[in-house]
Amino acid sequence: MISGIFGKTKPINYVLLLGFLFVLYWFVYFYVDNNTNEPAVIVWQSFVVLSLLFSVLVINFVVNRNQITSANSYVALYFILLILIFPSSVADNNAILCSFFLLLACRRLLSLRSLKYIKLKIMDASLWVLVSSIFYDWAILFLILVYIAIYIYEPKNLKNWLVPVVSTLVFVLLSYSVLILANNEDYFLLHYQFPIVNIREVVSDWKLNTKLIIYTILIVITAFAVFLKSGKLGLGRIINLRLISIYFGVSVLVIILSLMAGDLPVMISFFPGAVFLGKYVEMIKRKNIKEITLYTSVFIAFLVFAVDILLK
């Protein structure tokens, strides 16, 4: 039954998913974290939740436009299940916005496959990555993904390699102009510090480490299984999956480095994680096995969520 619902891209699927995510967000905000309900704060949080909801639509657009999956809603479903497993992620406004801009950057990088307007797409992707770094400084490491995409799609054109540098100069000049007007010229020095501290505390937090380790291992195994089954896919789709696997690797690195600074932007890894989980389910040919896999995934996500809420 569940595969019959999310095995297609009907509007009702996204009404259900977005409606559930909307309720989940405000449940965590008000009843789990006991946050304030001041009007000014609620307006800002409404903007954040709209960014989160729009992220789901962007994910759907990316995976379908680039033919990463067939016409189904599995990736969007797993994206929300991952949020359910890490409910604290929706309380992190910076992670939500950082993830959103990284999605926009990835959308442009995956579209390089058409080999049209390459320099413009590289510049857009670089700027989106730099914007995402406003929310988490270590997110600037996603410029690595930009250079890897250049290497994959058109490495022989020297100008392509210089575009991220030009994008960085544009970002700095525009941002610094705004900072001067806001009388906050020291922002870059204060924000981009890339601290690596509290290593002992991170290692000693067994509860957090256990969940992250299990999650990372699960995605790595699932990705490996997807690549094993991807022999019949076209070269373009395999390249897209490789780029998404690198996206996941960089996101894990950013999460680890941010953990040492006392943050946990785990949401930035949900898009590639959901892609591999959704792709794996799509590749299951036997309908009964697919149903069992989906029901088990939903059950585990709600179980982890319930346990996490009860332990708080």
N, C-alpha and C positions, 0 to 999 in steps of 0.2 A: 504493500500500500504506500509506504513512504517513498519508495523508489518511483512509484507511479506519479507521485505529486512533484517531487524535486527532480525527477528525470526529464522534466521539460522546463521551458522558460516562460511559462504563463505568468501574466501580471499578478495573479493571486498568490503565487509563490513569494514574490517580493513584498506584497502587502503583509503576508504572514510573518516573514522574516524581519522586515523593518518595524512592524508593529511590536513584535516580541522584543527586538533590540531596544526600541524606544522605552518600553515598560521596564526592561532590565536596567537600563541606564539610570532612570529616575529612582528605581527601587534601591540600587546601590548608593546613589547619591543621598537620598533622604533617610533610608531605614538602616543601611549598613554603616555608612560613614557619618551619619547624623550631621550633615552640613546645614549651613544657614539657608533660609528662604527669603533673604532680602531681595527686593525687586532688581536692583542693579546686578547682583550676582546671578540671579535666575536668567536675566537677559543674556549674560555672557555664556552661561552654561547651555542655554538654548542654542546659541551659535555653535558651541562645541558639539552638541548632540546632532545638530544638522550636518556638521562636517563628518561625523561618524556614520550617519545614515547615508550620506552621499558617497562615502567610501565604498559601501556595499555596491552601489550602482556603478561606480567606477570599476570595481573589480569585475562585475558582470560584463561591462563593456570591454575591458581588456582581454579577458579570457575568450570571449566570443569573437571579437573583432580579429584577434590574432590566431584564432582556431586552436587555442591551447587545449580546450576541451570541446566536446560536442555541445549541442544545444541542450544544456541542462543547468540546474541551479546548485549542483553539489558543492562547488567552490564557495559560493555565498553561504551555504548552509554550514560548512565547516569553519568558515571565518567566524560566524556567530557562535558556534560551539566552542571554539578556542577562547573567545571572549568569556563564555560561561565558565570555562575551566580556570581562567585567570580573571575573576571578577574585579580585582583591584585595578585592572588595566583601564576600565572605563572611568575610574576616579582620577586618572592621570591625564589632565588636559593637554599637557605638553606632548605626551606619547601619542594621543589621538591626532593632534594637529601635525606632528612630525610624520606619523604614518601616512596621513592624508597626502602631504606634499611629496613624500617618497613614492607613493602610488602614481602621482602625476608624472614624476620623473621616469618611473619604470614604463609607464604607458608610452612615453616618447621614445624611450630606448628600444622597446619591442617593435615600434613602428619603423625602425631603421631597416627592417627586412625588405621594405619596398624599394630601398635605395633611392628615394626621392627626398629632396630638401634635407639632406643629411646634416649639413652644417647648422641649419635652423633647429632641427630636432635635438642635436647635441647641445646647442646653446640653451634651449628650453629645459632639457633634462638637467644640465649643470646648474641653472638658476634655481630650479625646484629643489635640488639637493641642498644648495646653499641656503635657501629659505627654510628648509627643514632643520638645518643646523642651528637656527635661531632658538628652537625649542629644546634641542639636545646637541651640545657642541660636538660630541663624537659622531653625530650623523654625517658630518663632513666627509667621513671615510667612504661614503657611498659614491664619492667621485671616482673611487677605484672601479666601481661598476660601470661608470661612464667610459672610462678608458678601456675596459675590457670589451664593452660593446663596440667601441671604435675598432679595436683589434679584430673582432669577429667579422664585422660587416665591411669596413673600408679602411684597412690599415695603411695602404700605400700613399694616400693623400696626406701630406705633411700638415696641411692647413687644418684638417680634422683634429689633430693632436693639440693644436694651439687654441682651439675654440673654448675648452674649459678654462684655460688661463684668461682669455678675454672675458668670459662670463664672470669669473671671479673678480676681475678689475671693475666690471660694470656693477656687480653686486656691492662691492666695497664703496665705490664712489656714490652710488644712489643711497645706500644705507647711511653712509657718513654724512651726506647732505641732510637727510632726515634727522640724524642724531644731533647735528649742529642746531637745527631749528628747535629740537626738543631739549637743548642744553644738556646733552648726555653723551659728550664726546668720548668718554672713557668706557663706553659699553663694550666694545670689542675686546679691550684688555681685561675687563671684568668677566665677560661671558666665556670667551674662548681660552680657558685655562687648562682644560684637559687633565683634571686631577685624577690621580690613581692613589687612593687611600683606603683605609678601613678593610684591608685585605683579610685580616683575621676574622673580623665580624662577618664578612661575606662567606668565608669558608665554614665558620661555625654555625651559620644559619641552615641547619640540615633540612628543615621543612621546605624552605624556599629552594635550596639547591636540588633536593630530591625531585620536586615537581619540574624544575627547569631541565634537569638532566634527562628525566623520563621523556619529557616533551621533545627535547632535541634528538634523542636516540630514535624515538618513534618517527620523526620526520625524516631523519637520515635513512632509516631502513625503508620507509615508504618510498622515498625518492629513488633509492637504489632499485627497488622492485619495479617502479614505473619505468626507469631507464632500461631494465631488462626486458620489459614487455613492449618497448617502443620501437622495436626493429622494423615494423611495418609502417611506421609514421614517416611522413616526408621529412627531408633534411631541415626545412624551415621550422617545423614544429619541434624537432629535437634541439635545434639551436636555441629556440625560445625557452625550452625546459632547462637547458644548460645555463642560460642567463639567469633564470629564476632560481636555480640551485645556488649560483654565486651570490645572488641577492640574499638568500637565506644565510649563507656563510658569513657575509658581511654583517647582516643583522645580528647574528649570534655574537660576533666579535664586538659590535657596538653595545650589545646588552651586557656582556661581561665587563667591558671597560666602564660602562655607566654604573654597574653594580658596585664597583670599587669606589665610586663617587657618591654612593648612597641612593642611586636611582634605579628604577626597573622599567625601562621602556620596551617591555616584552611585546607590546602590540605591533611594533615595526616588523616583527617576524611572522605575523599571522597571515599576511597575504601569500608569501611563498609556501608556508606550511599548509594553508588551505588548498592551494593549487595542487600540491602533491597528494594530499588526502583525497581531494575530489577526483583527481585524475585516476588514482588507484581504484576507487569505487567504480568509476566509469568503465574501467577495463575488466571488471569482473563480469564474466559472460553469463554465469548461472544466476537466474533471477532470485532464487531462494537464498543463495549465499550473499547476494547484494543486499537483500532485505535484512538479513541477520546482521551484516556489517553495519548498516545504517542504524538499525535499532540499538545495537550495542554501543555505537558511537554516541547516540543521543542519551542513552541510559547512563553511560560513564560520565558524560559532561554534566548532567544534572546531579549525579551522585557526588562528583567532586565539588560542584558548586554548593550543594547542601552541607557537605562536611566542612568546607571552607567557612561558610557562614556560621555554622554551629561552634566552630573552634575560636571564633572571634569574641 
